[in-house]
Amino acid sequence: MSAQNSEAGSVELPQQFSEPVRQDLIMRAVLAIQAANRQPYGGYGDAGMRHSTKLSRRRRDYKTSYGYGISRVPRKIMNRRGRRMGWVGALSPGTVGGRRAHPPKPYADWSQKVNTLENRKAIRCALSATVDAQLVAARGHKIPKVFPFIIDDAFESMQKTADLEAALVKIGFADELVRAGVTRIRAGRGKTRGRKHKSPTSILFVVSKDATPLVKAASNLSGTDVIAVHRVNALLLAPGTHAGRLTLYTKGAIERLAKEGLFLQSHKGASGEKKVAVKAAPAEKKAAAPKSAKPAVKKAPAKKN
């Protein structure tokens, strides 16, 4: 489909789009990406423990709590008069200024491991969901009557947001742009933490290569993303673990997907995979030539004095 809403031909989808949609695999892959993106947080290690609370528990000792009918909670001394102390509880959990019982640990590891072949299968499932009109509409997107379709490579060279928006309106996504522009106030404490408003997720453009001018043109459209085809992941294709995001593929992206066999079980160039160097067998050493026998040298007998 061109920017002028004219059909330029037909493209056969590669086998990556024929995978049956499995929501469980998509959810597992998306949650793994979200877990890897979590930022570690935690309190100061000595928080609540910077108090001098050394007391004696023995009778007739100086600074002892024995015999006063009080609990054995660590206490800090605020004032004293002779051997009589004015103290308050400190250090232990439940006291003012005390430590937390189980604070969040900054060294906690929230990452989740997903098998390589399982992740590829999840991406193929998410790709198949993007070309299913019923799943895309059920997710809330406003799609035209004729869907899905492939867009022309001319979209990758668009540099102006106005040109991209006009092209999307021509091919039938005017209602989708209106839907994506409506923001709402977020529920919960996020309102006071710099993320008061929340906008819907909208169109995902899958292009053939990185750093296309379309990235800048689409940056000012609410809810849109642009990604190269070899960098596609389950989170972009199924935000919030819900498969069926409205995705527009360029012709070059489809051709590269088919040519390189991306995300197939036998694909060897997937990102994040390790390559193992194969060492050659050591060459056989040649047998050393036999050394020639040296003539025996007779030593003269030692002279006696």
C-alpha positions as CSV (number, residue, x, y, z in Angstrom):
1,M,0.0,0.0,0.0
2,S,1.5,3.3,-1.1
3,A,1.2,6.7,0.7
4,Q,-1.5,7.7,-1.7
5,N,-3.7,4.7,-0.7
6,S,-3.1,2.9,-4.0
7,E,-2.4,-0.8,-4.2
8,A,1.0,-1.5,-5.8
9,G,0.9,-5.3,-5.8
10,S,0.9,-8.3,-3.5
11,V,3.5,-9.8,-1.2
12,E,3.6,-13.4,0.1
13,L,4.2,-13.4,3.8
14,P,7.1,-15.6,5.0
15,Q,6.6,-18.6,7.2
16,Q,7.2,-16.6,10.4
17,F,3.6,-15.3,10.1
18,S,2.1,-18.8,10.0
19,E,2.9,-19.7,13.6
20,P,-0.2,-20.5,15.8
21,V,-0.7,-17.8,18.4
22,R,0.2,-19.0,21.9
23,Q,-0.6,-16.5,24.6
24,D,1.4,-18.3,27.3
25,L,4.7,-18.1,25.3
26,I,4.1,-14.5,24.5
27,M,3.5,-13.7,28.1
28,R,6.6,-15.5,29.2
29,A,8.8,-13.6,26.8
30,V,7.3,-10.2,27.6
31,L,7.6,-10.7,31.3
32,A,11.3,-11.6,30.9
33,I,11.9,-8.3,29.0
34,Q,10.0,-6.3,31.6
35,A,12.0,-8.0,34.4
36,A,15.3,-7.2,32.8
37,N,14.3,-3.6,32.5
38,R,13.6,-3.2,36.2
39,Q,15.9,-0.7,38.0
40,P,17.4,-2.0,41.2
41,Y,16.4,0.1,44.3
42,G,17.0,-0.1,48.0
43,G,17.8,1.8,51.1
44,Y,21.2,2.7,52.7
45,G,22.7,-0.3,54.3
46,D,23.3,1.4,57.7
47,A,19.9,3.2,57.7
48,G,18.4,3.1,61.2
49,M,21.5,1.6,62.7
50,R,23.6,4.7,63.4
51,H,22.7,4.9,67.1
52,S,24.7,4.1,70.2
53,T,22.4,1.6,72.0
54,K,24.9,-0.3,74.1
55,L,23.3,-1.1,77.4
56,S,24.0,-3.6,80.2
57,R,21.5,-6.3,81.2
58,R,23.1,-7.1,84.6
59,R,22.0,-5.9,88.0
60,R,23.9,-3.1,89.7
61,D,25.7,-2.2,86.5
62,Y,26.1,1.3,85.2
63,K,23.7,2.0,82.3
64,T,21.8,-1.2,83.0
65,S,18.1,-1.8,82.1
66,Y,17.9,-4.6,84.7
67,G,15.2,-4.1,87.4
68,Y,13.3,-1.2,85.8
69,G,10.4,-3.3,84.5
70,I,11.1,-2.4,80.9
71,S,11.6,-4.5,77.8
72,R,15.0,-5.4,76.4
73,V,14.6,-3.2,73.3
74,P,17.9,-1.4,72.4
75,R,17.7,2.1,73.7
76,K,19.7,5.3,73.2
77,I,20.3,7.7,76.1
78,M,18.9,11.2,75.7
79,N,19.8,12.5,79.2
80,R,20.9,11.3,82.5
81,R,21.0,12.3,86.2
82,G,23.5,10.2,88.0
83,R,22.7,6.6,87.4
84,R,19.2,7.3,86.2
85,M,19.0,7.4,82.4
86,G,16.4,9.0,80.2
87,W,16.3,6.7,77.2
88,V,14.1,5.9,74.2
89,G,14.0,2.8,72.0
90,A,16.2,2.9,68.9
91,L,17.9,0.7,66.3
92,S,15.4,-2.2,66.3
93,P,12.4,-2.5,63.9
94,G,9.3,-0.9,65.4
95,T,11.1,1.9,67.1
96,V,11.3,5.6,66.0
97,G,14.3,6.0,63.7
98,G,15.0,2.2,63.8
99,R,15.9,0.0,60.8
100,R,13.4,-1.8,58.6
101,A,12.9,-5.5,59.3
102,H,13.2,-6.6,55.6
103,P,14.2,-3.6,53.4
104,P,14.4,-3.9,49.6
105,K,17.8,-5.2,48.6
106,P,19.6,-3.2,45.8
107,Y,21.5,-6.4,44.8
108,A,18.3,-8.4,44.1
109,D,18.3,-10.0,40.7
110,W,14.8,-9.9,39.1
111,S,15.9,-11.2,35.7
112,Q,14.2,-14.2,34.1
113,K,15.8,-16.6,31.7
114,V,14.0,-17.7,28.6
115,N,15.3,-20.4,26.2
116,T,16.5,-19.1,22.9
117,L,14.2,-21.3,20.8
118,E,11.3,-20.5,23.1
119,N,11.9,-16.8,22.7
120,R,12.0,-17.1,18.9
121,K,8.7,-19.1,18.9
122,A,7.1,-16.4,21.1
123,I,8.2,-13.7,18.6
124,R,6.7,-15.7,15.7
125,C,3.5,-16.1,17.7
126,A,3.4,-12.3,18.2
127,L,4.1,-11.7,14.5
128,S,1.2,-14.0,13.5
129,A,-1.1,-12.1,15.9
130,T,-0.3,-8.7,14.2
131,V,-1.7,-9.9,10.8
132,D,-4.9,-11.2,12.4
133,A,-7.6,-8.5,12.0
134,Q,-9.8,-9.9,14.7
135,L,-7.0,-9.9,17.4
136,V,-5.9,-6.4,16.4
137,A,-9.5,-5.1,16.6
138,A,-10.1,-6.9,19.9
139,R,-7.1,-5.1,21.4
140,G,-8.8,-1.8,20.8
141,H,-7.2,-0.5,17.6
142,K,-9.2,1.3,14.9
143,I,-8.3,-0.5,11.6
144,P,-9.7,0.0,8.1
145,K,-11.9,-2.5,6.4
146,V,-9.0,-3.9,4.3
147,F,-6.5,-5.2,6.7
148,P,-3.7,-6.3,7.0
149,F,-1.5,-4.9,4.3
150,I,2.2,-4.0,3.6
151,I,3.2,-0.4,3.2
152,D,5.6,0.9,0.6
153,D,9.3,1.5,1.3
154,A,8.7,5.2,0.7
155,F,7.4,5.4,4.3
156,E,10.9,4.8,5.5
157,S,12.2,8.1,3.9
158,M,9.5,10.3,5.4
159,Q,11.1,13.1,7.5
160,K,8.1,15.2,8.5
161,T,5.5,14.3,11.0
162,A,2.8,16.1,9.0
163,D,3.6,14.1,5.9
164,L,3.4,10.8,7.9
165,E,0.2,11.8,9.5
166,A,-1.4,12.7,6.2
167,A,-0.3,9.4,4.7
168,L,-1.8,7.5,7.6
169,V,-5.1,9.3,7.3
170,K,-5.2,8.5,3.6
171,I,-4.7,4.7,4.1
172,G,-7.5,4.6,6.8
173,F,-6.0,5.2,10.2
174,A,-7.6,8.6,11.0
175,D,-9.7,7.0,13.9
176,E,-6.6,5.3,15.2
177,L,-4.7,8.6,15.4
178,V,-7.6,10.2,17.3
179,R,-7.7,7.2,19.7
180,A,-4.0,7.4,20.4
181,G,-4.2,11.2,21.1
182,V,-6.6,10.8,24.0
183,T,-4.7,10.7,27.3
184,R,-6.1,9.8,30.7
185,I,-4.9,10.3,34.3
186,R,-3.1,7.3,35.6
187,A,-4.5,5.5,38.6
188,G,-2.3,5.1,41.7
189,R,0.7,6.8,43.2
190,G,2.3,7.3,39.8
191,K,0.4,10.6,39.5
192,T,2.7,12.1,42.1
193,R,5.9,10.6,40.6
194,G,6.2,12.4,37.3
195,R,3.9,10.1,35.2
196,K,0.4,11.6,35.8
197,H,-0.9,11.0,32.3
198,K,-1.1,7.8,30.3
199,S,-1.5,7.5,26.6
200,P,-2.6,4.4,24.6
201,T,-0.2,2.3,22.6
202,S,-0.7,2.8,18.9
203,I,1.0,1.9,15.6
204,L,4.3,0.0,15.4
205,F,6.3,0.6,12.2
206,V,8.7,-2.3,11.3
207,V,11.3,-1.1,8.8
208,S,14.2,-2.8,7.0
209,K,17.1,-1.1,8.7
210,D,18.2,1.1,11.6
211,A,18.3,4.9,11.7
212,T,15.7,5.6,9.0
213,P,14.2,9.2,8.7
214,L,10.9,7.6,9.8
215,V,12.1,7.4,13.4
216,K,12.2,11.2,13.7
217,A,8.9,11.7,11.8
218,A,7.0,9.2,14.0
219,S,8.5,10.5,17.3
220,N,5.8,13.2,17.5
221,L,2.9,10.8,17.0
222,S,1.5,9.6,20.3
223,G,1.9,5.9,21.1
224,T,3.9,5.1,17.9
225,D,7.2,3.2,17.7
226,V,9.7,2.5,14.9
227,I,11.9,-0.6,15.0
228,A,14.2,-2.4,12.6
229,V,12.9,-5.9,11.7
230,H,16.0,-7.7,13.2
231,R,15.4,-5.9,16.5
232,V,11.8,-6.8,17.0
233,N,10.9,-8.4,20.3
234,A,7.8,-9.7,22.1
235,L,7.3,-6.6,24.2
236,L,7.0,-4.3,21.1
237,L,4.6,-6.7,19.3
238,A,2.5,-7.5,22.4
239,P,2.7,-4.6,24.9
240,G,1.4,-5.7,28.3
241,T,1.5,-9.3,27.2
242,H,-1.6,-8.6,25.0
243,A,-0.9,-9.9,21.4
244,G,-2.3,-8.2,18.3
245,R,-0.7,-4.7,18.3
246,L,-1.4,-2.7,15.1
247,T,1.8,-3.2,13.1
248,L,2.7,-1.8,9.7
249,Y,5.5,-3.6,7.9
250,T,7.4,-2.1,5.0
251,K,8.1,-4.2,1.9
252,G,11.8,-4.1,2.6
253,A,11.2,-5.5,6.2
254,I,9.2,-8.4,4.9
255,E,11.9,-9.2,2.3
256,R,14.6,-9.1,4.9
257,L,12.6,-11.3,7.2
258,A,12.2,-13.9,4.5
259,K,15.7,-13.7,3.1
260,E,17.6,-13.9,6.5
261,G,15.1,-16.3,8.1
262,L,14.9,-14.2,11.2
263,F,13.4,-15.8,14.4
264,L,13.2,-19.3,12.9
265,Q,14.4,-22.3,14.8
266,S,17.4,-22.8,12.6
267,H,18.4,-19.1,12.4
268,K,22.0,-18.6,13.6
269,G,22.3,-14.8,13.5
270,A,19.8,-13.9,16.3
271,S,20.9,-11.1,18.6
272,G,22.1,-12.1,22.0
273,E,23.4,-15.5,21.0
274,K,27.0,-16.5,21.7
275,K,29.3,-17.8,19.1
276,V,31.7,-20.5,20.2
277,A,35.1,-20.5,18.5
278,V,36.1,-23.9,17.1
279,K,39.7,-24.7,17.6
280,A,41.6,-26.7,15.0
281,A,43.2,-29.9,16.0
282,P,46.9,-29.6,16.7
283,A,49.1,-30.5,13.8
284,E,51.0,-33.8,14.1
285,K,54.7,-33.4,14.9
286,K,57.1,-34.8,12.4
287,A,59.4,-37.5,13.7
288,A,62.8,-36.2,14.4
289,A,65.6,-37.5,12.3
290,P,68.0,-39.9,14.1
291,K,71.0,-38.2,15.3
292,S,74.3,-39.4,13.8
293,A,76.5,-41.2,16.3
294,K,79.5,-39.2,17.4
295,P,82.9,-40.9,17.4
296,A,84.0,-42.0,20.8
297,V,86.8,-39.8,22.2
298,K,89.4,-41.7,24.3
299,K,90.7,-39.7,27.2
300,A,94.3,-40.0,28.2
301,P,94.9,-41.6,31.6
302,A,95.7,-39.2,34.4
303,K,99.3,-38.9,35.2
304,K,100.4,-39.9,38.7
305,N,102.9,-37.7,40.5
